[in-house]
């Protein structure tokens, strides 16, 4: 396991402390959860961007409007399942 040194400005530290007390969890648990959630959010954004690029490629190669519509409206919930695995 790796350790890090984290410096926060006073306002962010105070807000975090309030939330930690309200949740009744340790500071370390709170920060680990926050990083985990942010990582998942970033991965989702990357997948969305990748899907958008692939839809554009599909438009160039295959003019099938139904197929393109399916890709454009694909559920990110299904993609999220892959992130959670």
C-alpha positions in Angstrom: 0.0 0.0 0.0 1.3 3.5 -0.9 0.9 6.6 1.2 0.6 10.2 0.1 0.9 13.6 1.7 -2.2 15.8 1.1 -2.4 19.5 1.6 -5.8 21.2 1.5 -6.8 24.8 1.7 -8.6 25.8 4.9 -12.0 26.0 3.4 -11.9 22.6 1.7 -10.4 21.0 4.9 -13.2 22.5 7.0 -15.9 21.3 4.6 -14.4 17.8 4.6 -14.2 17.7 8.4 -17.9 18.6 8.6 -18.8 15.8 6.2 -16.6 13.3 7.9 -18.3 14.1 11.3 -21.8 13.9 9.7 -20.9 10.5 8.1 -19.2 9.3 11.3 -16.3 7.8 9.3 -12.6 8.2 9.5 -10.8 10.9 7.4 -8.9 8.1 5.6 -12.0 6.2 4.7 -13.6 9.4 3.4 -10.7 10.3 1.2 -10.3 6.8 -0.2 -14.0 6.8 -1.1 -13.7 10.2 -2.7 -10.8 9.2 -4.8 -12.5 6.0 -5.8 -15.7 7.8 -6.9 -13.6 10.4 -8.8 -11.7 7.7 -10.6 -15.0 6.0 -11.6 -16.3 9.4 -12.9 -13.2 10.0 -14.9 -13.3 6.5 -16.5 -16.9 7.1 -17.4 -16.0 10.4 -19.1 -13.3 8.7 -21.0 -15.7 6.0 -22.2 -18.2 8.7 -23.3 -15.5 10.4 -25.3 -14.4 7.1 -26.8 -18.0 6.3 -27.8 -18.4 9.7 -29.4 -15.2 9.1 -31.4 -16.4 5.7 -32.5 -19.8 7.0 -33.5 -18.1 9.5 -35.7 -16.0 6.8 -37.3 -19.1 4.7 -37.8 -20.8 7.6 -39.6 -17.9 7.7 -42.0 -17.8 3.9 -42.7 -21.5 2.9 -42.4 -24.4 5.2 -43.2 -26.9 2.9 -41.5 -28.9 5.5 -39.5 -30.5 2.9 -37.2 -27.1 1.5 -36.2 -25.7 5.0 -35.7 -28.8 6.0 -33.5 -28.3 2.8 -31.4 -24.7 3.8 -30.8 -25.5 7.4 -30.0 -28.2 6.4 -27.5 -26.3 3.5 -25.9 -26.8 3.4 -22.2 -23.8 4.4 -20.1 -25.3 2.3 -17.4 -24.2 -0.7 -19.4 -20.8 0.8 -19.7 -20.6 1.5 -16.0 -21.1 -2.3 -15.4 -17.8 -2.8 -17.2 -16.1 -0.3 -14.9 -17.4 -2.0 -11.8 -16.1 -5.4 -12.8 
